[in-house]
Amino acid sequence: HEDGRKENRSLNLLCLDRCKTTYEALSSTIQTLEEIIGPSDALSSSSSLENSTLEYIFHCFEEKDIDLSNLCDFPCDARDTEKCCDLLAQLQNIGYWGSGWNANDENNGKRASILEEKHQMCSSIELMEDALLDRSKRIHRYDIGEWVEVRDASMGWRLAVIENIFDVRGQKIYETSNGDHDLKQSEIRWPRVGLRLIFGCGPWLWQQWACLRLEHKLRFEKGHEHDFEVMDIEQFALELWEIWLKDPRNTSFRNLYDRVGKSGQQELLDHIMAPFDLIDDVVNNSDGKWDFEDSDRISLFTYCSVLGAGYLEAFLIFALQISIPVALLFYYTVSNSLGADEKFALGTRLMLVSVFVYYLIKVTRDTITNFINVVGVLDTVTSRVRSLRNIVWENGNDSISQSLGFSLDLFMNTGYICLLYTFNIYILFNISDPFEIIGSVLFFEFLMDLDEELANTAWWDNGKR
């Protein structure tokens, strides 16, 4: 007890003002404790700190409004993660069983929101395990107020809080605080950070290994037994998982895996099987979101971006799409410089105004929508393909030919379109005949969509393989 009082006096040095997250506050406290007690003794066991010391730390956290139930910001590979988890569990127990506990007190209820009476002495890892145990027995797999991960149109997973749950024709529909609507249960999952604290990084290392095994086995060869349209990718991944899970060298993980129960196992499988489920969805359109036959915005440059091949046709189209506007611009610029005095035909100005109204109403909106589609935040097949391609680009996992195709695809569907309309507007101001104006507008629309039109022909890629 005397040691505990000395620790409390020394803990006056504890500074939590600059800590923005729960982990930062715990890490700062660990550092202070190591300076006082010594790195070899600080938190060497779950009962290494006196209750008075823990109560003092708990009240410091309480004064700074640090949320002891927030586990979302914990890193998996930090040097002090295990010690921070240990300290967090002890502080949570203090908050639940500490002096002055009142079950009707609102603040105490918040402190113990993730605790139950049987957790008088437990670690935060055990708390997270218990959060997964009886999920299958609930009315909803996820409850209102819980943090989950949601896959958005950019094909990335982000955190969100469940706000509402509806029952539509016997199916649970979720809404989140981020504005997500009509989410099915299959479109949300338990946060990865929490699962990594439970299971460690082993399952995600297995996931990378299984992806490499699949990459070496798959073929892009119609008629081959391992062609991507023939091979059962999900079954292949599950077989690899069973082999790894039942390996005698993996006994400790298997014991943990069995202990969390079926719902906890399903939450983990939803994460580590996500790449294989996505491939199956894309190939078989099992979720109804990957119907390539109905997508007409995939261009020749998108094929170059994804496959890194098909550059002969792509460069020919690129040359046409660049040279024709430049030639027309040069022609009308030279005509003006020669001082050709050409009278405007009747109705030319009216037709010009009509074209600009058309551009204002339709073309500007189409251009904005196309830009959003290319960026990858629309709920369309083309947008999702470009989102996945962008993830590969950001991770630097593409070849030089694929990188060139990605750059071309991005430019030809954003900057090129803006330049093309700018050229056309300049040319329209130099046309003196209303029929030439109509012809110019139609021709530029055709020129802009030339790469998509060729990609949709039967001889290019019939069936969109």
Beta strands, then each sheet from edge to edge (+ up, - down):
strand 1: 147-151
strand 2: 157-168
strand 3: 171-176
strand 4: 183-184
strand 5: 188-189
sheet 1: 4+ 3- 2+ 1- 5+
end
